[in-house]
C-alpha cells in the first residue's frame, strides 16, 4: 500500500517572475512573438500504454511493488528516437520554436528539444519544449504512461528502498526530493555550475535513487483540470519552494517551454 502524501494545493501561474539568471538577448529574441498561453487548445486524453520492447524502460526504478519510474528525465536521445519511430516532428519544431518568459511569454526561434536554449543539446540532456500530449504519447510508446500526482509524490518524497544508502532512511517522508534540504538540486541561485538545465544524472541522487526530481525541468503529470495539466518538481528557473509537494503548478496542456520536460512510470515487474 502506498504511503499517504498530503495533496498539493497547486495553482496555475498567470506569470512567471523574471529569473536572475542570464538569458540571451538577441534581436530575434527581442522581436519574438508573445503568446497568451491561457487560450491554449485542449489536449486529448492520455493514451493507454501499448506493448513495447526495451525503449528505455528497463532502467526504470521500482517504487515498492506499485510501479517503476524513470531514474532520470526523458533525455533528448530517447525523445528523438520516439519521433523518428512514429514519423513525427515536435510541435516546437513545426511552430518555429518554444517559449521563454521575457516581456511575457516570448517565442524563441529555433529553440526546441534539440536546442533548448539555442545551442545544440547533448543526447543526455532532458527533452524540453515538449507539450503534455507529446509527453503522454512518448510514455505510451515506451510501454508506460505519465505518473499521477500521487505516484510522482511517492517516488519523490517517500523513501521506498529497503536499505537505502545514508543519509536516506527507509520509510521516511522527506520535504524535498533531495531529502531534508534542497541542497544538490539544480535551482535558481544554486552554485552548481549549471546556468540552465543540467544533463541527466549530473546532480546527486535523491530519494529512491532518482535524479533531478527537484529542479532542472518541470515534469508533466497525468492529472487534469479542464485544459490544464499538472507539473511537478520545479526547474532551474525557480527556487526551492517549487520542488516541494505543495509547489506543483498547473500549465496549459499544449504549452511547451524551455523548462518543461517529463519522465514516465511503468508497471511493476
C-alpha positions in Angstrom: 0.0 0.0 0.0 1.3 3.5 -0.8 2.2 5.8 2.0 -0.2 8.8 2.1 1.3 12.0 0.9 -0.5 15.3 1.6 -2.3 16.5 -1.5 -0.9 19.6 -3.1 -2.6 23.0 -3.2 -1.4 23.5 -6.8 -2.0 26.8 -8.6 -1.6 27.8 -12.2 0.9 30.6 -12.6 -0.5 33.6 -14.5 3.0 34.9 -15.0 6.5 33.8 -14.0 8.9 36.1 -12.1 11.9 37.2 -14.1 14.8 34.9 -13.5 18.0 36.5 -12.1 19.9 34.1 -14.4 21.4 35.4 -17.6 19.4 34.9 -20.8 20.3 35.6 -24.4 19.0 38.9 -25.6 19.4 38.6 -29.4 17.5 40.7 -31.9 15.4 37.6 -32.8 14.6 37.0 -29.2 13.6 40.7 -28.6 11.2 40.6 -31.6 9.8 37.1 -30.9 6.1 36.6 -30.8 4.5 36.8 -27.3 1.8 34.2 -26.7 -1.2 34.1 -24.3 -0.9 30.5 -23.0 -4.3 30.8 -21.2 -6.1 30.2 -24.5 -4.2 27.1 -25.4 -6.2 24.4 -27.3 -7.5 21.4 -25.2 -5.4 18.3 -25.2 -6.6 14.8 -26.0 -6.9 12.2 -23.2 -3.7 10.4 -22.2 -3.4 7.2 -24.3 -3.2 3.8 -22.7 0.3 2.2 -22.6 1.0 -0.1 -25.5 3.2 -3.2 -25.5 6.8 -2.2 -26.4 10.3 -3.6 -26.5 13.0 -2.0 -24.4 12.7 1.6 -25.3 14.5 2.7 -22.1 12.0 1.4 -19.6 14.4 -1.4 -18.5 16.4 1.1 -16.5 13.3 2.3 -14.5 13.5 2.3 -10.7 10.9 0.2 -8.7 8.9 2.2 -6.2 8.0 -0.6 -3.7 5.9 -3.1 -5.6 3.5 -0.5 -7.0 5.2 0.8 -10.2 8.5 1.8 -11.7 9.7 5.3 -12.7 12.4 6.6 -14.9 15.6 7.2 -12.9 16.2 10.5 -14.9 14.1 12.8 -17.0 13.4 11.5 -20.5 16.5 12.6 -22.5 16.9 14.1 -25.9 18.1 10.8 -27.4 15.1 8.8 -26.3 12.6 11.5 -27.4 14.3 11.8 -30.8 14.0 8.0 -31.2 10.3 8.2 -30.5 9.7 10.9 -33.0 11.7 9.1 -35.7 9.9 5.8 -35.0 6.5 7.4 -35.2 7.3 9.7 -38.1 6.6 12.8 -36.2 8.0 16.3 -35.8 7.8 18.0 -32.4 5.3 20.8 -32.1 8.0 23.3 -31.2 9.8 22.4 -34.4 6.7 22.7 -36.5 5.6 26.0 -35.0 9.0 27.8 -35.2 10.4 27.4 -31.6 9.4 27.1 -28.0 8.8 29.7 -25.3 10.7 31.5 -22.6 9.5 34.2 -20.2 10.7 37.6 -21.0 8.3 40.5 -21.6 5.5 37.9 -21.3 5.8 34.5 -23.0 8.1 35.0 -26.0 8.7 32.5 -28.8 12.4 31.8 -29.2 13.0 30.8 -32.9 14.9 27.5 -33.2 14.5 26.6 -29.5 13.3 23.0 -29.5 14.2 19.8 -27.6 17.2 19.7 -30.0 18.4 23.1 -28.9 16.5 24.0 -25.7 18.3 27.4 -25.1 19.5 27.9 -28.7 22.7 25.8 -28.6 22.6 22.1 -29.7 21.6 19.7 -26.9 23.5 16.8 -25.6 21.9 13.3 -26.1 21.6 13.0 -22.3 20.1 16.5 -21.8 16.4 16.4 -20.6 14.0 16.8 -23.5 12.3 20.2 -23.0 9.9 22.2 -25.2 7.6 19.2 -25.1 3.8 19.5 -24.7 1.7 17.3 -22.4 0.3 15.3 -25.3 3.8 14.7 -26.8 5.0 13.5 -23.3 1.9 11.2 -22.9 2.4 9.8 -26.4 6.1 9.1 -25.7 5.3 7.3 -22.5 2.8 5.1 -24.2 5.3 4.3 -27.0 7.8 3.3 -24.3 5.4 1.0 -22.6 4.4 3.3 -19.7 2.4 6.4 -19.0 2.8 9.8 -17.3 2.7 9.5 -13.5 -0.2 10.7 -11.4 0.3 13.3 -8.7 0.2 10.6 -6.0 2.7 8.3 -7.9 5.1 11.2 -8.5 4.9 12.3 -4.9 5.5 8.8 -3.6 8.6 8.5 -5.8 9.9 12.0 -5.0 9.4 12.2 -1.2 8.9 8.8 0.3 12.0 6.5 0.6 10.8 3.1 -0.6 14.1 1.3 -0.8 14.5 -1.4 1.9 18.1 -0.4 2.6 18.9 3.0 1.2 22.4 4.5 1.4 23.0 7.2 4.0 21.6 9.7 4.7 18.3 8.3 3.5 16.1 6.2 5.8 13.7 3.5 4.7 10.0 4.5 5.0 10.7 8.2 5.8 8.9 11.0 4.0 11.1 13.9 3.1 10.2 17.6 2.4 12.3 17.7 -0.8 13.1 15.2 -3.5 16.7 15.6 -2.4 16.0 14.8 1.2 15.9 17.1 4.2 17.0 20.1 2.3 17.1 21.3 -1.4 20.9 21.1 -1.5 22.1 19.4 -4.6 19.2 20.4 -6.8 19.7 22.5 -10.0 17.7 25.6 -8.9 17.9 29.3 -9.4 20.9 30.7 -7.5 22.4 27.3 -6.9 26.2 27.3 -7.1 26.2 24.1 -9.1 27.9 25.2 -12.3 24.7 24.9 -14.4 23.3 28.2 -15.8 20.2 26.4 -17.1 19.4 22.7 -17.3 21.8 20.1 -16.3 22.5 16.8 -18.2 20.6 13.8 -16.8 22.2 12.3 -13.8 24.6 15.3 -13.3 23.1 16.1 -9.8 23.3 13.8 -6.8 20.8 11.0 -6.5 17.9 11.9 -4.1 15.0 9.9 -2.6 14.7 6.4 -4.1 17.9 7.0 -6.0 16.2 9.3 -8.5 18.0 12.2 -10.2 16.6 15.7 -10.9 13.2 15.2 -9.4 13.9 18.5 -7.8 14.7 21.4 -10.2 16.2 21.1 -13.6 12.9 21.0 -15.6 9.3 20.8 -14.6 7.7 17.4 -15.2 4.3 16.8 -16.8 1.9 14.7 -14.7 -1.3 12.8 -15.8 -3.6 15.0 -13.6 -6.0 17.2 -15.5 -8.0 20.3 -14.6 -10.0 21.3 -17.7 -7.5 22.2 -20.4 -4.6 22.3 -17.9 -2.3 19.6 -16.7 -0.2 19.4 -13.5 3.6 19.8 -13.4 5.9 18.9 -10.5 9.4 19.4 -9.3 10.2 22.9 -10.2 13.0 23.9 -12.6 16.3 25.7 -12.9 14.3 28.9 -13.3 12.7 28.6 -9.8 13.8 28.3 -6.2 13.4 25.5 -3.6 9.7 26.2 -2.8 8.5 24.8 -6.1 10.3 21.5 -5.5 8.0 20.6 -2.5 4.8 18.7 -2.8 2.7 21.9 -2.4 4.7 23.7 -5.1 3.3 21.8 -8.1 1.8 24.1 -10.8 -0.9 23.8 -13.5 0.0 24.6 -17.0 -1.9 24.6 -20.3 -1.6 21.1 -21.8 -0.5 22.5 -25.2 2.2 24.6 -23.6 5.9 23.9 -24.3 8.7 25.9 -22.9 12.4 25.9 -22.1 12.0 24.5 -18.6 9.3 21.8 -19.1 10.1 18.1 -19.6 8.9 14.8 -18.2 9.5 11.2 -17.1 7.4 8.1 -17.3 6.1 5.4 -15.0 5.7 1.7 -15.9 4.0 -1.4 -14.5 6.0 -3.4 -11.8 8.0 -6.4 -13.0 
